[in-house]
Amino acid sequence: MLDLLANKWSALAIGAMEEGPQRFGALQRRLEGVSPKVLTSTLRRLEEKGFVDRTIYPAVPLHVEYALTDLGRSVARPLAQLRLWVEDHIDEIA
């Protein structure tokens, strides 16, 4: 579990979804540098473990949103603290 949550893209994706449901494209734009393949893999792993819900809306084209579950929201808090710590100490980390 620590491997999943400590992963750079998992932590950033969870942080991006703290503000509410996000479409794939919006997540990709927010997570600059992530490839579609890596983002897809990350979201699938988070969904499999119960941190993220994937909702498909029947429209043309399909509309898919990703949102944190209660479990995802509960892990978002400590991950946010970790991100803040890193930002505060980035100059000391070489």
N, CA, C and O atoms as a MOPAC input file, in Angstrom:
PM7 MOZYME 1SCF
protein

 N      0.82200 1    -1.19300 1     0.00000 1
 C      0.00000 1     0.00000 1     0.00000 1
 C      0.86900 1     1.26000 1     0.00000 1
 O      0.55700 1     2.24000 1    -0.67700 1
 N      1.96400 1     1.22200 1     0.76900 1
 C      2.85300 1     2.37400 1     0.81200 1
 C      3.45900 1     2.63600 1    -0.56300 1
 O      3.65900 1     3.78800 1    -0.94700 1
 N      3.75100 1     1.56800 1    -1.30200 1
 C      4.28800 1     1.72000 1    -2.65400 1
 C      3.31400 1     2.49700 1    -3.54000 1
 O      3.73000 1     3.35600 1    -4.31700 1
 N      2.03900 1     2.20100 1    -3.42500 1
 C      1.02400 1     2.88900 1    -4.22800 1
 C      0.89100 1     4.34500 1    -3.79900 1
 O      0.90700 1     5.24400 1    -4.63900 1
 N      0.76000 1     4.57900 1    -2.50400 1
 C      0.49400 1     5.93400 1    -2.01900 1
 C      1.71800 1     6.84100 1    -2.06200 1
 O      1.59000 1     8.05700 1    -2.20800 1
 N      2.90000 1     6.25300 1    -1.93400 1
 C      4.11600 1     7.06300 1    -1.96900 1
 C      4.57300 1     7.33900 1    -3.39800 1
 O      5.52400 1     8.09100 1    -3.61100 1
 N      3.91300 1     6.74400 1    -4.36200 1
 C      4.23000 1     6.98100 1    -5.76900 1
 C      3.93000 1     8.43700 1    -6.11400 1
 O      2.88400 1     8.97200 1    -5.74700 1
 N      4.85700 1     9.06500 1    -6.82100 1
 C      4.72400 1    10.47700 1    -7.18500 1
 C      3.37900 1    10.78600 1    -7.83800 1
 O      2.68900 1    11.72100 1    -7.43300 1
 N      3.01200 1    10.00500 1    -8.84400 1
 C      1.81000 1    10.32200 1    -9.60100 1
 C      0.54400 1    10.01600 1    -8.80700 1
 O     -0.46100 1    10.71000 1    -8.96200 1
 N      0.57700 1     8.99600 1    -7.96800 1
 C     -0.58700 1     8.69900 1    -7.12400 1
 C     -0.84700 1     9.85100 1    -6.16600 1
 O     -1.97500 1    10.32900 1    -6.04700 1
 N      0.20200 1    10.29200 1    -5.48700 1
 C      0.05500 1    11.38300 1    -4.52000 1
 C     -0.44100 1    12.65600 1    -5.20400 1
 O     -1.31000 1    13.35000 1    -4.67500 1
 N      0.10700 1    12.95900 1    -6.37000 1
 C     -0.31300 1    14.17200 1    -7.08000 1
 C     -1.73100 1    14.04800 1    -7.62800 1
 O     -2.48300 1    15.02300 1    -7.61300 1
 N     -2.10900 1    12.86100 1    -8.11400 1
 C     -3.47000 1    12.65900 1    -8.62600 1
 C     -4.49000 1    12.79100 1    -7.50100 1
 O     -5.54100 1    13.40700 1    -7.67900 1
 N     -4.18300 1    12.21400 1    -6.34800 1
 C     -5.08500 1    12.34200 1    -5.20300 1
 C     -5.22100 1    13.81300 1    -4.82000 1
 O     -6.32400 1    14.28600 1    -4.54700 1
 N     -4.10900 1    14.53000 1    -4.80100 1
 C     -4.16000 1    15.96000 1    -4.50000 1
 C     -4.98900 1    16.73700 1    -5.50100 1
 O     -5.71400 1    17.65800 1    -5.12500 1
 N     -4.89200 1    16.37900 1    -6.76000 1
 C     -5.65500 1    17.07300 1    -7.80500 1
 C     -7.14900 1    16.82500 1    -7.67500 1
 O     -7.95600 1    17.67400 1    -8.05500 1
 N     -7.52000 1    15.67200 1    -7.14400 1
 C     -8.94400 1    15.34600 1    -7.00900 1
 C     -9.54600 1    15.83000 1    -5.69400 1
 O    -10.74200 1    15.65500 1    -5.46300 1
 N     -8.74000 1    16.43300 1    -4.83600 1
 C     -9.26500 1    16.96000 1    -3.56800 1
 C    -10.31900 1    18.03400 1    -3.80400 1
 O    -11.22500 1    18.20400 1    -2.99000 1
 N    -10.20700 1    18.75000 1    -4.90200 1
 C    -11.14500 1    19.83200 1    -5.20500 1
 C    -12.46200 1    19.32400 1    -5.78600 1
 O    -13.40200 1    20.10000 1    -5.95800 1
 N    -12.53600 1    18.04800 1    -6.08500 1
 C    -13.75000 1    17.47400 1    -6.64200 1
 C    -13.44800 1    16.59900 1    -7.84000 1
 O    -12.29100 1    16.44800 1    -8.23200 1
 N    -14.49400 1    16.02000 1    -8.42500 1
 C    -14.32400 1    15.11700 1    -9.57200 1
 C    -13.58300 1    15.80000 1   -10.71900 1
 O    -13.73900 1    16.99700 1   -10.96300 1
 N    -12.77500 1    15.00600 1   -11.40800 1
 C    -11.96700 1    15.51700 1   -12.51800 1
 C    -12.07600 1    14.58300 1   -13.71400 1
 O    -12.14600 1    13.36400 1   -13.56200 1
 N    -12.08900 1    15.16100 1   -14.88400 1
 C    -12.00300 1    14.36300 1   -16.09900 1
 C    -10.54300 1    14.03300 1   -16.36300 1
 O     -9.64200 1    14.70000 1   -15.85600 1
 N    -10.31800 1    12.98600 1   -17.17000 1
 C     -8.96200 1    12.52100 1   -17.46000 1
 C     -8.10400 1    13.65000 1   -18.01100 1
 O     -6.98700 1    13.86500 1   -17.54200 1
 N     -8.60900 1    14.36400 1   -18.98800 1
 C     -7.84400 1    15.44400 1   -19.61400 1
 C     -7.47300 1    16.53900 1   -18.63000 1
 O     -6.36800 1    17.08000 1   -18.68600 1
 N     -8.38300 1    16.86800 1   -17.73400 1
 C     -8.10900 1    17.89100 1   -16.72500 1
 C     -7.01400 1    17.41800 1   -15.77400 1
 O     -6.13000 1    18.19000 1   -15.40000 1
 N     -7.07800 1    16.14700 1   -15.38600 1
 C     -6.03300 1    15.59600 1   -14.52600 1
 C     -4.68900 1    15.62700 1   -15.23300 1
 O     -3.67800 1    15.99000 1   -14.63300 1
 N     -4.67300 1    15.25400 1   -16.49000 1
 C     -3.41500 1    15.22700 1   -17.24300 1
 C     -2.81300 1    16.62900 1   -17.36200 1
 O     -1.59700 1    16.79300 1   -17.27000 1
 N     -3.65400 1    17.62700 1   -17.56400 1
 C     -3.14800 1    19.00400 1   -17.65300 1
 C     -2.59200 1    19.46600 1   -16.30200 1
 O     -1.56600 1    20.14300 1   -16.25300 1
 N     -3.26800 1    19.10200 1   -15.20900 1
 C     -2.80900 1    19.50800 1   -13.87000 1
 C     -1.51400 1    18.81000 1   -13.48100 1
 O     -0.67500 1    19.38400 1   -12.78600 1
 N     -1.35400 1    17.57300 1   -13.92900 1
 C     -0.17300 1    16.79200 1   -13.58900 1
 C      0.82800 1    16.86900 1   -14.73100 1
 O      1.06700 1    15.88600 1   -15.43300 1
 N      1.39700 1    18.02800 1   -14.90400 1
 C      2.32000 1    18.26900 1   -16.01200 1
 C      3.42100 1    17.21600 1   -16.02400 1
 O      4.06500 1    16.95900 1   -15.00700 1
 N      3.62700 1    16.61400 1   -17.18600 1
 C      4.69800 1    15.64200 1   -17.34200 1
 C      4.26100 1    14.19800 1   -17.26800 1
 O      5.04200 1    13.30500 1   -17.60000 1
 N      3.03300 1    13.93900 1   -16.84200 1
 C      2.56700 1    12.55600 1   -16.77000 1
 C      2.07600 1    12.12400 1   -18.15200 1
 O      1.36400 1    12.86800 1   -18.82600 1
 N      2.45800 1    10.93400 1   -18.56300 1
 C      1.99600 1    10.42100 1   -19.85100 1
 C      0.59100 1     9.83800 1   -19.67500 1
 O      0.21400 1     9.45500 1   -18.56800 1
 N     -0.18100 1     9.76900 1   -20.75800 1
 C     -1.51400 1     9.16000 1   -20.66200 1
 C     -1.44800 1     7.72900 1   -20.12700 1
 O     -2.30200 1     7.31800 1   -19.34200 1
 N     -0.44100 1     6.97500 1   -20.54800 1
 C     -0.30900 1     5.58300 1   -20.11000 1
 C     -0.08000 1     5.49600 1   -18.59900 1
 O     -0.70500 1     4.67900 1   -17.92300 1
 N      0.80400 1     6.32600 1   -18.07500 1
 C      1.09500 1     6.31300 1   -16.64400 1
 C     -0.10400 1     6.80300 1   -15.84600 1
 O     -0.41400 1     6.23900 1   -14.79700 1
 N     -0.78500 1     7.84100 1   -16.32200 1
 C     -1.96300 1     8.34300 1   -15.61700 1
 C     -3.06500 1     7.29100 1   -15.60400 1
 O     -3.71100 1     7.09100 1   -14.57500 1
 N     -3.28600 1     6.62400 1   -16.71700 1
 C     -4.29500 1     5.56300 1   -16.78100 1
 C     -3.96200 1     4.45700 1   -15.78500 1
 O     -4.83400 1     4.00200 1   -15.04500 1
 N     -2.72800 1     4.03500 1   -15.76500 1
 C     -2.29200 1     2.98400 1   -14.84700 1
 C     -2.46500 1     3.41500 1   -13.39000 1
 O     -2.92800 1     2.63600 1   -12.55800 1
 N     -2.09600 1     4.63500 1   -13.09500 1
 C     -2.21400 1     5.16500 1   -11.73100 1
 C     -3.67300 1     5.20500 1   -11.29200 1
 O     -4.00700 1     4.76600 1   -10.19200 1
 N     -4.54000 1     5.73000 1   -12.15300 1
 C     -5.96300 1     5.82500 1   -11.80600 1
 C     -6.57700 1     4.44100 1   -11.62500 1
 O     -7.39800 1     4.24400 1   -10.73000 1
 N     -6.19200 1     3.48900 1   -12.45800 1
 C     -6.71300 1     2.12300 1   -12.31900 1
 C     -6.29400 1     1.51000 1   -10.98800 1
 O     -7.10500 1     0.88200 1   -10.30700 1
 N     -5.02200 1     1.69200 1   -10.61500 1
 C     -4.53400 1     1.14100 1    -9.34200 1
 C     -5.26400 1     1.78800 1    -8.16500 1
 O     -5.63900 1     1.10000 1    -7.21500 1
 N     -5.46600 1     3.09700 1    -8.22100 1
 C     -6.17900 1     3.78700 1    -7.14400 1
 C     -7.63700 1     3.33800 1    -7.06800 1
 O     -8.20600 1     3.22200 1    -5.98200 1
 N     -8.22900 1     3.08900 1    -8.22500 1
 C     -9.60800 1     2.60700 1    -8.26200 1
 C     -9.69300 1     1.18600 1    -7.69600 1
 O    -10.59500 1     0.88100 1    -6.91500 1
 N     -8.76800 1     0.32900 1    -8.08500 1
 C     -8.75900 1    -1.06200 1    -7.60400 1
 C     -8.66000 1    -1.14900 1    -6.08600 1
 O     -9.24700 1    -2.04000 1    -5.47300 1
 N     -7.92000 1    -0.22700 1    -5.48200 1
 C     -7.71000 1    -0.24200 1    -4.03300 1
 C     -8.77800 1     0.53800 1    -3.26900 1
 O     -8.75100 1     0.58300 1    -2.03900 1
 N     -9.72500 1     1.15500 1    -3.99600 1
 C    -10.83200 1     1.82900 1    -3.33100 1
 C    -10.61800 1     3.28800 1    -2.99500 1
 O    -11.39300 1     3.86000 1    -2.22800 1
 N     -9.57800 1     3.91300 1    -3.55300 1
 C     -9.31300 1     5.32200 1    -3.28500 1
 C    -10.04500 1     6.25300 1    -4.24600 1
 O    -10.29300 1     7.41600 1    -3.92700 1
 N    -10.38900 1     5.73500 1    -5.42800 1
 C    -10.98500 1     6.55200 1    -6.49200 1
 C    -12.18900 1     5.83200 1    -7.08100 1
 O    -12.17500 1     4.61400 1    -7.26300 1
 N    -13.22900 1     6.60200 1    -7.37600 1
 C    -14.38900 1     6.10800 1    -8.12000 1
 C    -14.29700 1     6.62900 1    -9.54400 1
 O    -13.93000 1     7.78100 1    -9.77500 1
 N    -14.63300 1     5.77400 1   -10.49100 1
 C    -14.66700 1     6.15300 1   -11.91200 1
 C    -16.12400 1     6.09500 1   -12.33400 1
 O    -16.76600 1     5.04900 1   -12.24000 1
 N    -16.64300 1     7.22800 1   -12.80200 1
 C    -18.03900 1     7.30500 1   -13.22500 1
 C    -18.09400 1     7.61700 1   -14.70900 1
 O    -17.47300 1     8.56800 1   -15.18400 1
 N    -18.85400 1     6.79100 1   -15.44000 1
 C    -19.02200 1     6.98300 1   -16.87900 1
 C    -20.41700 1     7.54400 1   -17.11700 1
 O    -21.41400 1     6.96000 1   -16.69300 1
 N    -20.47600 1     8.67300 1   -17.79300 1
 C    -21.75200 1     9.29400 1   -18.14500 1
 C    -22.03700 1     9.00200 1   -19.61800 1
 O    -21.20800 1     9.28500 1   -20.48300 1
 N    -23.21600 1     8.43300 1   -19.90000 1
 C    -23.53100 1     8.08800 1   -21.29700 1
 C    -23.80400 1     9.34500 1   -22.12000 1
 O    -24.88600 1     9.93000 1   -22.05700 1
 N    -22.83500 1     9.72800 1   -22.86200 1
 C    -22.94300 1    10.88800 1   -23.74500 1
 C    -22.06800 1    10.60100 1   -24.95500 1
 O    -21.30800 1     9.63200 1   -24.96300 1
 N    -22.17200 1    11.43000 1   -25.96200 1
 C    -21.32500 1    11.28500 1   -27.13100 1
 C    -20.47500 1    12.53800 1   -27.23900 1
 O    -21.02000 1    13.61300 1   -27.49300 1
 N    -19.16400 1    12.44700 1   -27.05600 1
 C    -18.40600 1    11.26600 1   -26.65600 1
 C    -18.62300 1    10.95900 1   -25.17300 1
 O    -19.17800 1    11.77100 1   -24.43300 1
 N    -18.17400 1     9.77000 1   -24.75200 1
 C    -18.33300 1     9.37500 1   -23.36100 1
 C    -17.70100 1    10.41000 1   -22.43900 1
 O    -16.66400 1    10.99500 1   -22.75100 1
 N    -18.33600 1    10.62000 1   -21.31900 1
 C    -17.85100 1    11.56500 1   -20.31100 1
 C    -17.49000 1    10.73300 1   -19.08800 1
 O    -18.36300 1    10.11500 1   -18.47900 1
 N    -16.20900 1    10.71300 1   -18.72300 1
 C    -15.73000 1     9.91900 1   -17.58800 1
 C    -15.12900 1    10.86100 1   -16.55900 1
 O    -14.32000 1    11.72900 1   -16.88400 1
 N    -15.54300 1    10.67300 1   -15.30500 1
 C    -14.98900 1    11.47100 1   -14.21600 1
 C    -14.37700 1    10.56700 1   -13.16100 1
 O    -14.84300 1     9.45200 1   -12.92700 1
 N    -13.33400 1    11.06500 1   -12.53600 1
 C    -12.66600 1    10.37700 1   -11.44000 1
 C    -12.83800 1    11.22800 1   -10.19500 1
 O    -12.65400 1    12.44400 1   -10.22800 1
 N    -13.19500 1    10.56800 1    -9.08600 1
 C    -13.41100 1    11.28900 1    -7.83100 1
 C    -12.88800 1    10.44400 1    -6.67600 1
 O    -12.87700 1     9.21500 1    -6.73700 1
 N    -12.45900 1    11.12400 1    -5.63500 1
 C    -12.00200 1    10.42400 1    -4.44600 1
 C    -13.18300 1     9.79600 1    -3.71100 1
 O    -14.25700 1    10.39100 1    -3.62100 1
 N    -12.97600 1     8.61000 1    -3.19800 1
 C    -13.94300 1     7.97000 1    -2.31000 1
 C    -13.69600 1     8.51600 1    -0.90300 1
 O    -12.80300 1     9.34000 1    -0.70700 1
 N    -14.47700 1     8.06400 1     0.07000 1
 C    -14.22500 1     8.46000 1     1.45900 1
 C    -12.81500 1     8.04800 1     1.87300 1
 O    -12.11200 1     8.79800 1     2.55000 1
 N    -12.40900 1     6.84800 1     1.45900 1
 C    -11.06400 1     6.36800 1     1.76700 1
 C    -10.01400 1     7.26800 1     1.11500 1
 O     -9.00100 1     7.59600 1     1.73200 1
 N    -10.25800 1     7.65900 1    -0.12300 1
 C     -9.34100 1     8.54700 1    -0.83300 1
 C     -9.23200 1     9.90700 1    -0.17800 1
 O     -8.14200 1    10.47000 1    -0.07600 1
 N    -10.37900 1    10.44600 1     0.27400 1
 C    -10.35600 1    11.73500 1     0.96300 1
 C     -9.59700 1    11.63400 1     2.28600 1
 O     -8.91600 1    12.57600 1     2.69100 1
 N     -9.71800 1    10.49100 1     2.95200 1
 C     -9.02800 1    10.34600 1     4.24000 1
 C     -7.51200 1    10.26700 1     4.05900 1
 O     -6.77000 1    10.73800 1     4.92100 1
 N     -7.04400 1     9.68800 1     2.97100 1
 C     -5.59300 1     9.62000 1     2.73800 1
 C     -5.07500 1    10.91600 1     2.12400 1
 O     -3.87400 1    11.18000 1     2.17300 1
 N     -5.95900 1    11.72700 1     1.54600 1
 C     -5.53300 1    12.98500 1     0.93400 1
 C     -4.95300 1    13.93000 1     1.98100 1
 O     -4.02000 1    14.67600 1     1.68300 1
 N     -5.48200 1    13.91400 1     3.18900 1
 C     -4.99700 1    14.83100 1     4.24100 1
 C     -3.52700 1    14.58800 1     4.58000 1
 O     -2.73400 1    15.52700 1     4.51700 1
 N     -3.13100 1    13.35700 1     4.93900 1
 C     -1.71000 1    13.16900 1     5.24400 1
 C     -0.80200 1    13.36900 1     4.02400 1
 O      0.33700 1    13.81300 1     4.17100 1
 N     -1.29300 1    13.04600 1     2.82900 1
 C     -0.48200 1    13.27000 1     1.63000 1
 C     -0.28600 1    14.76900 1     1.39400 1
 O      0.78300 1    15.19000 1     0.95300 1
 N     -1.30100 1    15.56900 1     1.68200 1
 C     -1.18400 1    17.02200 1     1.53300 1
 C     -0.13100 1    17.55300 1     2.49700 1
 O      0.65100 1    18.43400 1     2.13900 1
 N     -0.10800 1    17.02700 1     3.71200 1
 C      0.90600 1    17.44600 1     4.68300 1
 C      2.31100 1    17.09200 1     4.19300 1
 O      3.24800 1    17.87600 1     4.34900 1
 N      2.44600 1    15.91700 1     3.60500 1
 C      3.73900 1    15.51000 1     3.05900 1
 C      4.16400 1    16.43400 1     1.91600 1
 O      5.32500 1    16.83800 1     1.84200 1
 N      3.22100 1    16.76800 1     1.02300 1
 C      3.54100 1    17.68200 1    -0.08200 1
 C      3.99200 1    19.03800 1     0.45900 1
 O      4.95000 1    19.62100 1    -0.04800 1
 N      3.30300 1    19.54200 1     1.48900 1
 C      3.68300 1    20.82600 1     2.08200 1
 C      5.07700 1    20.75900 1     2.70000 1
 O      5.86600 1    21.69500 1     2.56800 1
 N      5.37200 1    19.66400 1     3.36700 1
 C      6.68900 1    19.49800 1     3.96400 1
 C      7.76500 1    19.52000 1     2.88100 1
 O      8.79100 1    20.18300 1     3.03600 1
 N      7.53600 1    18.80300 1     1.79400 1
 C      8.50100 1    18.77100 1     0.70100 1
 C      8.69100 1    20.17800 1     0.12800 1
 O      9.82100 1    20.60900 1    -0.10600 1
 N      7.58300 1    20.89100 1    -0.09700 1
 C      7.69100 1    22.24200 1    -0.63500 1
 C      8.47400 1    23.16300 1     0.29900 1
 O      9.26300 1    23.98800 1    -0.16000 1
 N      8.25900 1    23.02500 1     1.60500 1
 C      8.96300 1    23.84700 1     2.59300 1
 C     10.45100 1    23.53600 1     2.68200 1
 O     11.24800 1    24.40300 1     3.04000 1
 N     10.82800 1    22.30400 1     2.35800 1
 C     12.21500 1    21.87000 1     2.53300 1
 C     12.92800 1    21.52400 1     1.22900 1
 O     14.00600 1    20.93000 1     1.25000 1
 N     12.34300 1    21.88600 1     0.11700 1
 C     12.89500 1    21.48400 1    -1.17300 1
 C     14.32700 1    21.96500 1    -1.36200 1
 O     15.13800 1    21.26700 1    -1.97100 1
 N     14.64600 1    23.15000 1    -0.84700 1
 C     16.00400 1    23.67100 1    -1.00200 1
 C     17.02300 1    22.90000 1    -0.17300 1
 O     18.20700 1    22.86300 1    -0.51100 1
 N     16.56300 1    22.28700 1     0.91000 1
 C     17.45700 1    21.50700 1     1.77000 1
 C     17.66700 1    20.09900 1     1.25200 1
 O     18.62300 1    19.42500 1     1.63400 1
 N     16.76400 1    19.65100 1     0.37400 1
 C     16.83800 1    18.29500 1    -0.16900 1
 C     17.62200 1    18.35100 1    -1.46400 1
 O     17.17300 1    18.93200 1    -2.45300 1
 N     18.78200 1    17.75000 1    -1.45000 1
 C     19.61900 1    17.83000 1    -2.65300 1
 C     19.70000 1    16.48300 1    -3.33900 1
 O     20.36000 1    16.35400 1    -4.36900 1

